[in-house]
Amino acid sequence: MNLEFLKTQEISQLTILNDLKFDNVEEMLKNPPYQLFLSIDELISPSKNSRASKKFEKKIRGPPRPLNDYFIFRKNFEVYIRSQQNAISATNVGNVSRFASCEWKKQPPTVKLFFKFLAEMAKNKHKEMFPGFKYNPKRHKKLSSLSSIPLPPDNYDEIFDQIINHEMLE
């Protein structure tokens, strides 16, 4: 992995590294505070399967935006969920997102800082891949109501444990 990006990093990234109590980047990446199921490069690279990436390939739109800390966490979490043999009911995108959201909220600050650091790495890789990129959001008509979006169930922990531990029960 190319670590030259450190030369151009902002002070905030060095603060994150310090807050995580690591002496250097290599140590942190070798011993992350959260189990990773993809390589660092796979986590920080833009997805090739997203709608934005496909529209970019077809030259309909510009390149996809860089991934933020939560989306890198979710990308890693999805690989974990899909690796579970009996997690069939958790494999649709909506369920994966709900579980990832609940897991993200339960993570300690060190894990969130680690993923924030990965997001900064993703941002720098994105700058290298798409040097002239500038995000220009399209304004859409205001949604009438967000009340149709379902909230995660109150018994999330119980449901998640049942899905993950299903193979132990049989």
C-alpha angles and dihedrals in degrees: 000000000000110000097181089111088083090075090065099036121126121243090253090068092052088049090053090051090050092047090053089057095236123139095214143001095255091057092050093048093048093048107029119184089236130047111257122209095187131047118264090251092053091048097050097040119097113258116259092204102053122110090244092053092049092049089049091052090051089049091239094122141007124270121302118265119260115267118259125218096271094048091051088051090048092049090054092043092051091057089052094049093047091049091063107098098217098037092106094130090051096053099087114097095244094055093045090052093048092049092045091050093052092046091049091054090053095051119110119244092258092061092047090049090051091054090045087056090050088050089055089051089050090050091053093046088050090053089053093048096043107024098176096043118139121170112234109177119211114233113235130191113275115267113244095223140358092195091099092070108100120231122226112269119262090237093055094133092053094048093045092049091049092052096046096040096041092109091057092055094057 
